[in-house]
Amino acid sequence: MTEGSQQKRVVVVGAGWAGLGATYHLAKQGYDVTLLEAGPYPGGLVAGWQTAAGKSVEASIHGFWYPYRNIFALINELEINPFTTWTRSAQYSPAGLEVESPIFQDLPRLPTPLGTFIYTQFQRLPLIDRLSALPLLYAVVDFDNSDAAWRRYDFVTARELFKEFGVSARLYKEAFEPMLLVGLFAPGEQCSAAATIGMLYYFILAHQPDFDVVWCRGTVGEKIFRPWVERIEKTGAKLLSKRRVTDIIVENNQKVTGVVCGDEVFDADAVIFAVGVSGMKKIVSTSPNLQSREEFRNLSNLGAIDVLATRLWFDRKIEIPRPSNACFGFDDTTGWTFFDLNALHDEYRDEPGTVIEVDFYHANQFLSLSDAEIVGIVQGYLATCLPAFREAKVIDSSVIRLPQAVTHFAPGSYRYMLPVKTSFKNVFMSGDWIVSRHGSWSQEKAFVTGLEAANSVISYLGEGKLAEILAVEEDEVHIQAARNLNQTVRDLGKSILPEFWLP
C-alpha cells in the first residue's frame, strides 16, 4: 500500500487451504485482512487436534501428490519440512492384495498413459481387462477442462461413461470404481463423468509420476497450518475462531460493506468465501442478502458426502507392507483407506504397538453405529487384508463422524457450482468445489482458488502484486496433438452438421 493511504479491509471466511492461502497473500500485499473461522481453530476439515489423553487425531488423512506444485512451493517458502519421502501404496479387496504401485518417478519415463499401465503391479487383473480401458483415452483427450467440456460430460454418470467406452465389468469393479470411491468419494453411478475424467487425469493419467504421493509426518494442522498461521499473524492479519457468519451487509444491491457474525459486524472493502459446500449452504440459509441472489439459492442443489475417520491403537507390532492402502469390495458403495502411522507419523515411530488410521468415504450407513460397533467392523476389515490384525487387541481408539464433509461431484452439479467472481462486485469464492480452469483437484485446487480469489481482490481494489500461480504441467506432446485434432474435427462437424445430439 502507498504510504498514508487507508488500508483496504478484506474479510475472508473459512480457514482451510483456500482461506489461509488468500489471507496470506493479501496480508503480504499490505491489506488489512480478517479471517473468520467457525470452528475452534484454523484448518477446517484438514487440521487435526489432540484428544484429552494428548494423542493426535484428525478428520481423515490427506495425501500430497506429485502435481501439487503450488502447495510444495508454499512449503518451500515457509521453510518447513512436514512430509515423508515418496511412498508406495497398495490396494486390497476381501480376496487379499490386488495392486501395488511403484514410485513412478524412479522408473524410465514412458509416454502417458503407458507408464501407469505397465509399471502398476496388478496381482489378479488380467491383461485383457486392462486393455479394455484404451478406448477411454478418447474421452480423456476430448475432455480439456473447458466450460464446454464440463457441460458435455457433466450430465453423464461415470458408470455410463465407462460402459459406453467398453471398459470391462471386471476392470470397472476392480480398478475404476475403487478409484472413484477414494478419489471422488462416491460410487460410479453417483459421480459426474466430467469430474471423473478431470480427477483421473490430474492424479494418474497426465504424466507418469502424477500418482506419486507424500504424507504429513503428523497432522496437517500441526505440521503445516500451525507454522503457516504464525507466519500469517506476523504479516498483521487477524485470525478469529468461533465466528460463524450469519449474513452480509449490502449497499445499493451491488457491493458488500460488511460481514455479520451474530452480533458482530466486520467492515469490508472485499469479501472472500473459502468454505466447503455444506458450510456455504449453512451461511446462505441464515443470510437474506445471499438468498436474494439466484446463484447462492441454487447452492441448495449441491450435495456433500459423509466421511468416517477412525484411529486404532493395537497392543502389538504388526507388519504392514505399505504405509498407505486403499480397499474395495467390502461394501458396495463405500471406499476405505488404511494408513500405517508408525511409518508415517513422527509421533508414533517408537510406539510399542501399531497405530492405524482407517478412513471410510460415502460412509452414511456407518455413522449411526456406536463407536464399539465401528471399531469391531474396522478390525474385521483390517484382518481380512492382513490376518495378523485378528489376534491383536485394540487398546485405544478414536471415532470421528463427519456428516456432509466432502464435495459431491454429482452428475449435473457443475451448473450450480460458483466461479471465483460472483454477482456482487466485491465478493469472491474459493474452495475445492469452485469452478476453476487451473486443472488441479482436492487440497491443491482449494489453495489455488484461494490465490485466484486473492488476485481478484487485488484486481478489484487496484493495489498490490498478483500471486504467482504455477500452472499444471503441460500435456505431453501426443496428448496436445490429439486434442488439437479432436477440436478441429469437432469445429468442422459443428459448421457443417446440425446439432443432432445432446451435448
N, C-alpha and C positions, 0 to 999 in steps of 0.2 A: 504494500500500500504506500502511496505517496505520503510524505510527512505532513502532518497537520490535517489530513483527510480523515473523515469519520470512518472507523472500521465498519465494514458491512457485516451484518449479522446473518449467519446461516444456522438453521436448526436441522439436525439430522436425526431421524427417528429409527432406532434399531442398531444395536452394537455387535452385529456379526461381521463377517468378512466385508460385506458391501458398505455398511455404515462406518466401520473403522477405517476402511480404505478411503472413503470420501472425506471423512473428518481429518485424517492425517494429511492428505494433500492440501485441503483448503486451509488448514491451520498453518501449514508451511508457507502458504502464499499470503499470510497476514490477515486472514479473515477471522472474525470473532465467531467461533463455532461452538454450539452447544449440542451435545449428543445425548439423546434421551433413550434410556433402555428400560423396558417394562419389568424385566427380571431383576434379581438382586445383584447381578454382576455382569460385566460385558461378555460378549461371546455368543449369546443366544444358545442355539442347539449344539454348537460345536465345542463349547468351552470346557466342561468338566468341573468337578468340585470334589471336596473331601467329605467322607462320611463322619459321623460322630466319633468313630474309632480312629479317625485320621488316615483312612485308606482312600486312595484316589479312585473315583468313578467318573464316567462320562456318558452322555446320551448318544451312544454308538461311536464306533471307531471310524476315523476318516483317513483315507489314503491320499497321497500326493503323487500324482502321476507325472511321467516324463514331460508331457506338453504343458505343465503348469508354469510357463515361463515367467509370468508376472509375479506369482507368489514367490518363486525362487529368487527373483530379482529383489523383492521386498526383504526376504530373509537375509540376503547379502548386505542390503543397506542397513538393516538393523544389527548386523554383525553378531548374529546368534547362530547356534549350531543345534537345532532341535531335532534333526532327522537321523533315522537309521541309515545304513547303507542300502543300496538297491536290494530288494528281497525277491525270492522266488515264491510262487504261490501254487496251490493245488486245489483240485475240485473233487468232492466226494458225492456219492449217491448211496442209497441203502445197500447197494451191491459192493461198495468199497471205493477205492481210489479210481477216479475216472480220467483226470487230466493233470499234468504237471506243466507249468510254464517255466521256460528258462529265463535268464536275464538277456533280453533280446539284443541290447546294445553291445554285448560281448561277442556276438556271432557275426559272421560275414553278412554285410547288408545286402538284401535282395530287393528287387522292385516290389512295391506293395501290390497285392497282399500276400505275395509268395512266402515271405519270412514267417508270417503268422501261421500259415497253413503247414509249412514244412517243419518249423522248429518246435511248435507246440507238441507235447508228447501225449497223444491220446492213447489211453490204455485199452479201450474196448471199441471205440467208434470206428467202423470200417471205412476204408478209403473211399469206397463208392458213395457212402453217405456224405463224406466231407466234400467230395467233388460236386455234389448236388447244389452247393452254395454258389458255384461260379456264375450262373445266370443272374444272381442277385447283384453282381457288380454293375449291371446296367442301372439299377436304382441308385446305387452309390454314386455313379457318375452323374445321373440325371438330377440328383438332389444336391444343389450347390449352396444351401443355406440362405438363398434369396427369399424374399417375401413370396414370390410366385411359386417357388418350390415348396415352401411350407404350406401354402394354400392347396397345392396339388396333392400332397401326401398326408396332410393332417387329418382328413376325414376318413382315411383308411386305417384299420387296425393293423398292428404288427403281424398278427396271426394271418390276416388276409394277404398282407404283403408277401410273407414267406411262402404261403400256399400258391399265390399267383406266379411266383418265380420258380416253382418246382422244387423248393427245399424239401428234402426227405423228412418223413414223420420222425424218424429217429434223430436226425440232426437237429430238428427243431426242439424235440423234447429234451435232448441231452446236451445241447450247446446253446442255441439261441434263447430258449425260454429261461434257462438259468441266468444268462447274462442280463435279460430283461428284469428278472426278479431282484437282482442285486444292483443293477445299473439304473433302471427307471422305477424299481420298487413295486412292480405290478406284473401280472401275467399278460401274455401277448394280446389276448382279446380285449384288454383294458388299456393298451398303450397305443398312442398315436404312431403311425408309421414314420411320420416326419421326425418326431423326437427319437424314434428308434434308430433311424439311419444316422441322424446327427450324432447321437451318443456313441454308437458303434464306430463311426468313422473317427471321431475325435480320440477315443480311448484305445482303439485297437487297429483300425484299418488304414489310417492316413499314412503312417510311417512305421517301419518295423519296431523301433524302440518304444512306441507310444504306450504300450501296456506295462512297461517297467514302472515300479512304484516304490516309494519310500514311505515310512510311517513315523509319526511323532514318537520320541523316546519317553513320552509321558503324555498327559492330557494336552490337547491343543491350548487350552486355557492357560496352563502353567508354562508350557514351553514356548509358545508364540505370543498369545494375547497379552500375558502379563508384561513382558518386556516392551511389547508394542504400545500398550496403553501408557506405560511410564514415559515412553518417548513422545506419545501424543500429548500427554499432560504438560510435558516440558515445552511444547510449542505454544502452550497457552489455551488449548481447547478445554472445555468443561465437560466432563462425563458424569451424567446424573443417572443413577439407577432407581428402580422402583417408580418410574414415571410412565404411567400408561396414558397414551394420547387418546383424548375423547372427542376432539373437534379441531377445526381450524377457523381462523377469523379471515373473512374475505372482504376485500374492498372493491366496490364497483363491479362485482361479479367477474373480476379479471385477475386480481392479484391477491395472494395470501400475505397477511401482515403479521399473523401470529399463530402459534400452535398452543392448543389448550390441553392441559393435563388436570382434569378435575377442577380445582380452584385456582390453579396456577396458569399464567399465560406467559409464553416465551415469544418476545417480539422477533420478527424475521424479515429479512430482505429476500431470502430464498429458503426453500424447504426441500429436503431430500428424504423420501421414504425408503428405508432399507430393511424392510421386514418381510417375512415369508408370506405366502398366500393366506394362511389361516390368521396370522397377525393382522394383515391388511384388512381382511374381511371384518375382523372384530372392530378395528378402528372405524371403518365405513359404517358399521351397524350403529355406532353411537354418534356419528357426525352428520347432522342435517346438511351441512355445506358440501361434504363429499357426496352424499346421497343425491344432491341436486344435479350431479353430472352422470350421464349415461355410462361413461367408461368405468366409473367406480361402482355404480349399481350393478353393472354386468359382471363384476368380480365374483358375485354370488354363484355364477355358473362354473367357477373353477373349484376343483377339489384338492384334497390332500390325503396322505396315506399314513396309516398307523405304523409305528415302529416300536419294537420291544428290545431294550438293551439290558443284558444280564452279565454279571461278572461273578465267577465262581472260584473260590479258593479250595484246592484239594489238599489232602493230608500227605501226599507223596509226589515225588518227581515222576512225570510221565513223559516218555519220549514222543515228541511231535515233529514229524519230518520237516514240515514247512511252517513258517510263522503265521502266514495268512492263508485262509482256506474258505472257499465258497461251497455251498451244499445245495443239492436239489433232489426232488423226488420224495421228500419226506411228507410234505403237504402240497396238495395240488396248486394252490395259489400263493404260497409263501416261500420266499427265498431266505436263506440264512447264511451267516458267515461266522467263523470262529478264529480267534487270534491267540497265539502263544505269547502272553505278556511277559513271561520270564525272558523271552528272546527279544521283545520289542521295547519294553519299558525299563528304564534305569532302576526305578523304584523296586521292581520285582526280580532283578537279576540274581540276587543272592537269596531269594526266598527258599526256605527248605522244601516247600510243596510246590504245586503247579497252580498258576493263576491264568484263567481262561476268560476272555471276553466272547460272548455269543450274542449276536445281534440278529433279530428277525425283522424282515420287511414285508409290508402288507400283512401285518400280524393281527388283524382285527379279531380273529377267533380266539386269540390268546389273552387279550387284555383283561377280560373279566375273570380269569382264573386267579386263584390265590398264589402268593409267592411260592409256597411249598409245592403246589402242583406244577408251576412253571419250572422250578429248579429240577423236579423229577423228570419232566419231559426233556429238558436240556441235557441232563446227564445221560438219559437213554439215547438221545440222538448222537451225542459225542461217542458213546460206547459202540454205537453201530459203525461209526467211522474208524475209531481206534479202540479196540476191545479193552485195552488197559484201563480205560475210564470206568469199566464195570465194577472193578474191585475197589476203586478209590472212594474215599469218603469226603463229602462236601463239609468243610469246617466253617465256612463263612460264605455269604452270597449277597449280591445287590441286584434288585429287580427294578428297572425304571421303565414305566409305561409312558409312551409318547404318542397320544392320540393326535391324528391330523398333523403330523410333524413335518413331512416332506412333500414337495410339489408332486401332484399327479398330472403327468402329461397325457391326459386322456384324449381319445380321438375327438377332433372338433374343438379342442380347448384353445388353439392358437388365436382364434379371432377375438377371444376375451382377454388375452394377455396384454399388458400395457407396454408401450415403448418407454424409453427413458424420458421423453418430453410428454407432458400432459396438456390438457386444455387450459389449465391455469398457467399463465406465462412464466411464473417463478416457482413451480412445483415440479420436481423431477423424481424419477423412480429408479430403484436399483434392486438387485437380488437375482437368484438363480432362475427365477421364473419370468424375468423381464425379457422382452424381445430385443435381441442384440445381433448384429451382423458379424460379431467378432469370431464366432465359431466354437468358443470354449464351452465347457459344461461344469456343473457342480461348484465346488469351492472357488475354482479359478474364475468361473463365469460371475459368481457373486462379487468377487474382488474387482474384476474388470468392469462390471456395470457400475460399481461404486465409483471407480475412476471416471467412467463415462459421465455419470451424473455430476461429479465434481467439475469436469470440463464444461458441462452445460451451464453450471452456475457461473463459472468464470466467463464464459462467452456472454451470458445474460448480463452480469454485473460489470463486465468490462475491465476487471483488474486481476493481475496475477498470470503466472505461466501455466499453460495446459500440462496436465500429467502426461508423461510418455507411456503409451500403452503398447506393449510388444505384441505384434500380430502373431497368430498361429503360424507354424512353419508352413511354407508354401506347399501346395500339392506337388507330388512328383510329376516329372515331365509327361509321362504317358497318361496320367490322370488328367492333367491340364489339356493335353491334345484331345483326349476323348471327350472332355467337357465342351471344348470349343466346337468340335464336330457335331456333338449332340445338339448344342444350341443353334448351330447353323441349320441343321435339319429341322429342328423344332420351329425356327423362324420361317423357314421356307414352307413348311406344312401349314403354318398359320396364314401365310399370304395367299396360298392357292386353294386351301380347303376350308369349307365352313366348319364351325366348331360343333362337330357331331357328338363328341364325347365329353362327359363330365370331367372337370379337372381332377 
